[in-house]
């Protein structure tokens, strides 16, 4: 896993479009009118916890890369706000559809847990949609213990909430 580079624009925008069909933002906060340079700078500010507008929290966004292929991504929040505690969690990860069912999700989550711990996150909250059985299995295989299932405060699908560590 590695940070987004200035040379990643094409692959990240393509992945973002690919996951729109799943109603999932591959590149959180990336809008069509955002310049790539601004976006990469925004990710750096999030990681360094500088100039964060509410409700953003410090976060590290990494691409999961195998060889020359971007297979997925992770967003590791260094702390939780009210929404993240309720439904979003510390870690949000995704695997591009053509790379699913190959074990990448488990490895992305395992590596994300290591990064989270480097930011002194003790217990890690990971959530998934209630009907996302594949993600629930990944979280459980990585040590997740189901606490509960809750309504999304923003009106999205119900969320399973798991704690790891």
C-alpha positions in Angstrom: 0.0 0.0 0.0 1.2 3.5 -0.8 0.1 7.1 -0.8 -1.6 8.6 -3.9 0.9 10.1 -6.3 0.6 12.9 -8.8 1.0 10.3 -11.6 -2.1 8.3 -10.4 -4.8 10.6 -11.7 -6.0 8.4 -14.6 -6.1 5.2 -12.6 -7.8 6.8 -9.5 -10.4 8.6 -11.6 -11.1 5.4 -13.5 -11.5 3.4 -10.2 -13.7 6.2 -8.9 -16.0 5.9 -11.9 -16.0 2.1 -11.7 -17.2 2.1 -8.1 -19.9 4.7 -8.7 -22.1 1.8 -9.8 -21.8 0.4 -6.2 -22.6 3.9 -4.8 -19.1 3.9 -3.3 -16.6 6.7 -3.5 -13.2 5.2 -4.4 -11.6 8.6 -4.0 -13.2 10.3 -1.1 -13.8 14.0 -1.7 -12.8 13.9 -5.4 -15.2 15.8 -7.6 -15.1 16.1 -11.4 -14.2 19.8 -11.1 -11.4 19.2 -8.6 -7.9 19.5 -10.1 -5.8 16.5 -9.5 -3.0 18.6 -7.9 -5.6 20.1 -5.4 -6.9 16.6 -4.6 -3.4 15.2 -3.8 -2.7 18.3 -1.7 -6.0 17.8 0.1 -5.1 14.2 1.0 -1.7 15.4 2.4 -3.5 18.0 4.6 -5.9 15.3 5.9 -3.0 13.0 6.8 -1.1 15.8 8.5 -4.3 17.1 10.2 -4.0 20.6 9.0 -6.7 23.0 7.9 -9.5 20.4 8.2 -13.0 21.7 7.7 -15.8 20.1 9.8 -16.7 17.3 9.8 -13.3 15.9 8.4 -10.9 14.2 10.8 -7.2 13.4 10.3 -7.0 10.4 7.8 -4.5 8.5 5.7 -5.6 7.5 2.2 -3.6 4.7 0.5 -3.8 2.8 -2.7 -3.5 -1.0 -2.6 -1.1 -1.8 -5.5 0.0 -5.2 -6.8 2.7 -4.9 -9.5 1.5 -2.1 -11.7 -2.2 -2.6 -10.8 -4.2 -0.6 -8.4 -6.5 -3.3 -6.8 -8.1 -1.2 -4.2 -7.8 1.5 -1.5 -8.1 2.3 2.1 -9.0 5.3 4.2 -7.7 5.2 7.7 -9.2 7.8 10.1 -6.9 8.6 13.0 -9.9 9.5 15.2 -13.7 9.3 15.2 -16.3 12.1 15.0 -19.9 11.5 15.9 -20.8 10.0 12.4 -17.7 7.8 12.2 -18.4 6.4 15.6 -22.0 5.7 14.7 -21.6 4.3 11.2 -18.4 5.1 9.4 -15.6 3.6 11.5 -11.8 4.1 11.5 -11.2 2.2 8.3 -13.0 2.2 5.0 -11.6 0.0 2.3 -12.5 -1.1 -1.2 -11.4 -3.6 -3.8 -12.1 -2.9 -7.5 -14.6 -5.5 -8.9 -12.2 -7.2 -11.3 -9.8 -7.9 -8.4 -12.4 -9.3 -5.9 -12.4 -12.8 -4.5 -8.6 -13.0 -4.5 -7.9 -12.2 -0.9 -7.0 -8.5 -1.5 -9.7 -7.2 0.9 -8.2 -9.2 3.8 -4.7 -8.0 3.1 -5.9 -4.4 2.7 -7.7 -4.5 6.0 -4.7 -6.2 7.7 -2.3 -3.6 6.4 -4.8 -0.8 7.4 -4.8 -2.0 11.0 -1.0 -1.7 11.1 -1.2 1.9 9.8 -4.1 2.7 12.3 -2.0 1.4 15.2 0.9 3.6 14.0 -1.4 6.6 14.7 -2.1 5.3 18.2 -5.6 4.0 17.4 -6.2 1.3 20.0 -9.4 -0.4 19.3 -10.4 -0.1 15.7 -14.0 0.3 14.5 -14.7 -1.2 11.1 -18.2 -1.1 9.6 -20.0 -2.5 6.6 -23.5 -2.4 5.2 -25.7 -5.0 6.9 -26.2 -6.9 3.6 -22.5 -7.0 2.6 -21.7 -10.6 3.7 -18.3 -10.6 1.9 -17.1 -7.5 3.9 -18.5 -9.0 7.1 -16.4 -12.1 6.5 -13.3 -10.1 5.8 -13.7 -8.1 9.0 -14.4 -11.2 11.1 -11.3 -12.9 9.6 -9.2 -9.9 10.6 -10.4 -10.2 14.2 -13.6 -8.1 14.1 -16.2 -8.7 16.8 -19.7 -7.6 16.0 -21.0 -5.1 18.5 -24.3 -4.3 16.9 -26.2 -3.3 13.7 -27.4 0.3 13.5 -29.3 2.7 11.3 -27.0 5.0 9.3 -27.6 8.5 10.7 -27.4 9.9 7.2 -30.1 7.6 5.9 -27.9 5.1 4.1 -28.1 1.3 4.5 -28.0 -0.2 8.1 -24.4 -0.8 9.3 -22.8 -3.7 11.1 -20.3 -2.3 13.6 -17.2 -4.4 14.4 -14.4 -3.7 16.9 -10.9 -5.1 16.3 -8.3 -5.1 19.1 
